[in-house]
C-alpha cells in the first residue's frame, strides 16, 4: 500500500492533463483557499450543480474523470469535483487538526467560492463519509445526497489500524494517513442519521462485502426509506468502473432535480 501511495501524486498530475485534452475547453481546473489550505477542483458542464467527493488514496481525476462519471453527469449538470485535502493537486497539511471536520467544511467553502447555494452531493467511500456528515451539518446546502461505496459510519466502526501507524506521532506525518484516520471523527449517531431529511440513495457493489456488512446493512435498519442499489459484479475498487454505477447516480440526480 505504501509503495502504491508513492505513485498517487504522479497519477493525479497526469490524470488532469489527459482528461483536459480529451475534453477540450469543457474542463476548467481551479483552486481556492480553504482556511489556509489550497483545494484544487475541476468544473465541467452546465446546469444544476453536482459536487463529487472522491475516495481515500484517489483524486477527482482518478475517481470521477477517468471512469467517465463526471463526463456523463456534465451532459445535464454543472459538475464540480475536488481533490480532498491531502490528495491529488490539493495541499497536503501534516497537522492532525487540518482534517476531520475540515474535510466537511471544505465542501461549504467550495460552494461559496462558486457562489452556489445548493448542490447534489455525491461521495464515494471516504467521500461517502464526508457526504453523510455534510448532509447532517449543512442540510440547507443540499439538493440530494448519494453515498457510493459507503453507508453509516458509526463510532468505533472504522479501525484505525487500517490506516497504519504512519504519521501518528510524527510532525512530518503522511497526509493521506492523517486524513484517513481523521474520518473516525465524522462518525454519526443514529439520531443524526434519522434526522436527515435530504433525499439520499446508497450505491454499492454487490461484491463489496466489507462495506456492505459494516456500513450498509446497519443503515438498512435505520433508514428503510433510503434506496440501496447494488452494482452487479462491483467490488470496492471496480464499482466506479461499471456503467451501471454512473447511470444510477445520474438517475438519482435527475429524480431529485428542481
N, C-alpha and C positions, 0 to 999 in steps of 0.2 A: 504493500500500500504506500509506504514512504517513497519508494522509487517511482511509482506512478504519479504521486503528487508533484515530484520534481519536474514533470513534463507539463503539468496543467497550465502554468503561466504561459508557456510557449504555445500550447494548443489554443488558449484563449486569444492570444495575439494573432495567431494565424487564422482563426475562425472568422473574425470580423472582416478582414480584407477580402477573403474568398467569398464570403456571403455578400458583402457590399458590391463586389464586382459583378456578381450574378444578378443583383437587384438593380443595378444602375443607380439612378438618383432617387430611388424609392426609399432608401435607408439612410437615416441620419444618426450618427453616433455623437453623443453629447456627454456632458458631465456636470455635476453641481456639487456645491459644498454642503455636506450634511453634518452639522455640528463639528466641523473641523476635519471631516473625512471626505475625500473625493469619491463620489459614486459615479461610475460610468454606466451608461444605458444607451439603448438604441430605440428609435421611433420609426414606425413603419405603418403606412396606410392612413386612412381617414375614417371618421365615424365615431360611434360611441366608444370611449376608451376602455382598454383592457390592459391590466398590469400583469406581467408574467414574472414569477419569482422561482428561480432555479433551485436545484438540489445541492447538497453538500458535495464539495470537490468538483463541481461543474462550473458553468458560467452561462450567461444569457445566450451566447453564440452556440455553445455545445448542447445545451438543454432544449432550446427553443428554435433557433435559426436553422441549424444544420439538419434536424429531422423534418423541417418543413412546416412546423406547427405555427410559428409566427407568420409565415408567408400565407398560409391558408386563412388565418384569422384576419390578416390585413386586407383581405379582399372586401371585408364588410365593416371592419373596425379600425380604430387607431390603436396600434399595439405599442406598448411601452415595456421593454424588458430590461431589467437592471442586472448588473453584476453585484451580487450581495457583497458587502464589505468583507475583506479577507479573501476575495476570489477575483479571478479574471483581471480586468483592467482597472478595477476599483482599488483604493488604498487598502493596505493590509496592516492595520494597527496591531501592536503586540501588548495592549493593555486589556486586562480582563473586563474592565468596565466599558470598553468600546463595543461590546457585543451584547447578547441578551436582549433586553428591551429596545436597545438602539436599532436592532435589526427591523423591528416593527416601525419605529419612528422614521426610519429611512423611507418607508413607503409613504408616509404622510408628507414628508419633505419633497419626495419625488412628485407627488400630485400637486403640491403647492408650487413647485418650480415650473410645472407645466400648466399652471392655472386651471387645474381640473378639480371640480367639486366632488364628483363621484365617479367610480370606475368598477368594472368587473375585476375581481382579484382572483388570480389563478396561481396556485403554487404546486410544486412537485417535491415530495419527500421533505427535506428541510424547508423548502418553500411552502409546503402544506402546513407545517408547524407555524411558520410566520403568518401565513394567511389566516389560519384559525384564530390566532391571537389578535390579529388586526381586526377581524370581524367582531371580536368581543370588545376591544378597546376603542375602535373607531367605526361603529356601525353606520354613522352618518355619512361616511365617505364611500360606502359600498353599494353597488347595484346588485351584485351576486357574488358568491364565493364558490370556488372549485378546489377541492382537496385531492390532488393527484398523488398516488403512491403514499398516502398517509391518512390517518383518521384522527382519533382523540389521543393526544399526548397527556397522560396523567402524571402526577407527581411520582417519581421513582420508577417510571416505565422506560426511561432512556438510560441504559447502562453507561456510566462514564468511561468504563474500561474500553468500550468500543472505539473511543477516540484516542486511546493510548495515553501515555504519560508525557508526551511531547509538550513542552512549554508550561507544565503545571506550576513549577516554581522557578521559572527561568525568565528574566527580563527580556531576553531575545526569543520569546516564545514563538512557536509556529502559529501563524494567524489562523490557518484553517482548523487546527486542533482547538484553539481558543474559541473559535466560532462554533464548532461542533459541540463542545462541552457546554457552552452557554445556552444551548437550546433547552436544556432542562429548566431554565428559569422562565421559559414560555409555557410551561405546563398549565393546563386549565382544569378547574374544578367541574364537577357535574353540574353545579348550579350555573356556572358560566356557560357551559355548553347548551344547557336547556334554555338559557336566556337569549340565545342568538335568534334574531327574527329575520335576518337576511336569508334569501333562498340559497341553499347550499347543496351541491352534489359531490359525491365521492367517486373517484375513478381510479381503479386499482387493477393491476394484472392478476389474472386468476391463478397464476403460479407464484405470486408474491406472498409466500406462506407466512413469513415472519411478520410482515406489516399487517397482513390480514388477521393473524392471531392476536398480536399485541395491541393493535390500534384501531382496526376496522371493526372487528367483532364486538368489542366493548361499546363502540359507538352505536352499533345497530340497536342495542338495548335502550340507549338513552334518547336517540333521535330516529325513531322509526319512520318519521316523515321525510327524512333525507334519502333521496335515491342513491343507491350504491351500484355502480356499473362496473362489471368485471370484464377486463380486456382479455380476449381469448389468446392463450399461449404467451402472455406477457409476464415477465418477472420484474424485479425492481429496476433492472438495468435496461431491459429491452422494451418495456411497456411504452416508452415515449416514441419508439420507432414504429409502432403499429398504427396503420391508417385509422383504425377504429378509435384510437386514443384522441387524435386531433379532431376527428369527426364528432365525438361525444362532447368535447369542450366547446366546439363551435355550436352544436345543437343547444347546449345548456345556456350559452350566452344569448343566442337568438331567442330562446324561450323567455328569457328574463330581461330582454331589451325594452327600453321605453318606447 
